[in-house]
Amino acid sequence: MTAAHPADLVFVNGSVLTVDPGFTVASALAVADGVVTAVGDRSEVMAHAGPGTRIVDLRGGTLLPGINDAHLHGCAFGMTRPPLSLDLTHPAVRSIADVAGAVRAAAGRTPVGEWIIGHGWDPGFLQECAADPGRRPGRRDLDPVSPHHPVLLYSASGHATWVNSAALARAGVDRHTPVPSGAVIVADEAGEPSGLLYEGAQDLVHRVLPPPSPEEKADAIRATLATLARLGVTSYTEPGLGPGGDRLMRGALGQDVLGVYQDLLARGELTARVSALLLPTGMSGGAEEFVRALEGMRVGPGADPRRFAVLGVKVFADGIPLNKTSWMHEPYVSGGHGALCVGGHTDAERTAGLEEMIRYAHAAGLQVGVHATGDRCIDTVVDAFAAAAAAHPRPDARHYVIHGDFLTARSMRELAAHGFGVNMNPTIKWTVADIEEEYVGPRRAAYEWPYRDALDAGVLVTSGSDAPVTFPDWRQGIATMMLREAKGSGRVSGADQRIRLAEAVRTYTVDAAWQDFAESWKGSLEVGKVADLCVLGGDLRAADPHDIPRLPVVLTAVGGEIVHDELSG
């Protein structure tokens, strides 16, 4: 018997992973008017079909909720892809010599004096650096091939920039240039800038780049949306847009990007759901500057908050381990502990400033996501979350640690007790696992991103690619959470932190929806929830984890609207 309102879509002949509380697996699903209307076996779901219903044969494949990448820089990712930027990712380049060759070719087609921009180099995958851990790229590698062009090359991590002498001169950076706390201008043997800039020092050169136009930024987001549709990603968190990002990634995190997203929404071009965090200012300015900036950039509810919503604010607290700028309890292998990147002359002053930023944002009713990677930094951030909650009680704030590389047992207990979360990065784990030991030693390197311990402690864990730091392929993320294997060597890094398939899927679906305050209406395939769908051409549950990254995404839908389809015809 046909339902009163026939379905627009019915999926049959496969596995439907509902990701409900029991991780129920069905065999069919119906969609009408953009929502799930039936889940069950073929006979009961087909009762919802009518003459105009499209019957989608899953052919033994897997239907699961649309993927929610909980930390993805959408505009920045698009701007790092050709033609807006040279592709310097591995395996496109394998050595410093390859990078120099790409820059030489770009110099040959670029008018004299104009900037050459690239993205994606990773010292762990440059042959010269791999052969000699002390070798780092610098201006001397670029100067011979680009004497008449300023060159700026973003690292894969986004926490380091490699420039030539012309770029340093254009920016006025020399051996006497001061840097903010937590920032580094790497010096050569003569004490001159080597051409490597870490953390906040990058802004010294970024600020003199010509900004792309709003339409170029819109094109970058469109390119990202097209890529995500092919990957089955239907939601993502854009983590940090505002004046604090006006000079980061050529303004790809800037204030005007909020308007670009709103324009794309108005045009009906926003083919994924986007949750944004505000980035009020660079953290080196301290708490007073942060508060002033945040007061001046409140954003009201948008035209369709289920498609684009500003949920809170982002704070940068420290850097990353590969730059030795994560704030650690124990020293790095070669010495040093890193530091908070908040303004202040002492650890106590910087900690007080960070606490005030978090307290103010919490009291203002905002969700707070804090970039924190070092264990000492994470403990400090979580303490600040708890102190803010005690001073200004409010239900369900859902603050979270961004990255949480070296999350401690103490911080796990606090996060769980207060209903806070952590956003982890399995595809970064996959990428850096082979080289972290050089910086933090084998014990800490294996522990990094402790999924198993965090879940066992009751922490709400979400997963994100941090694109453009890594390619936003959640399938590789699932495989890494299950295997803990390194990209280069295949060596296992932290077997005791492996988690199961169902747990891994939740971090990309219903738990990521929790981070968005949206688990009541998205993130699982239950009747009444939006039909955000991802279809794999294979049985996800039966696949060897090593094979999961090769399972093809054959259909993607957002609110029942198909945005990627390889099953028709």
Secondary structure, 3 states (H helix, E strand, C coil): CCCCCCCCEEEECCEEECCCCCCCEECEEEEECCEEEEEECHHHHHCCCCCCCEEEECCCCEEEECEEECCCCHHHHHHCCCCCCEECCCCCCCCHHHHHHHHHHHHHHCCCCCCEEEEEECHHHCHHHHHCCCCCCCHHHHHHHCCCCCEEEEECCCCEEEECHHHHHHHCCCCCCCCCCCCEEEECCCCCEEEEEEHHHHHHHHCCCCCCCHHHHHHHHHHHHHHHHHHCEEEEEEEEECHHHCCHHHHCCCHHHHHHHHHHHHCCCCCCEEEEEECCCCHHHCHHHHHHHHHCCCCCCCCCCCCEEEEEEEEECCCCHHHCCCCCCCCCCCCCCCCCCCCCCCHHHHHHHHHHHHHHHHHCCCEEEEEECCHHHHHHHHHHHHHHHHHCCCCCCCCEEEECCCCCHHHHHHHHHHCCEEEECHHHHHHHCCCCHHHHHHHHHHHCCCHHHHHHCCCEEEECCCCCCCCCCHHHHHHHHHHCECCCCCCECCHHHCCCHHHHHHHCCHHHHHHCCCCCCCCCCCCCCECCEEEECCCCCCCCHHHHHHCCEEEEEECCEEEEECCCC
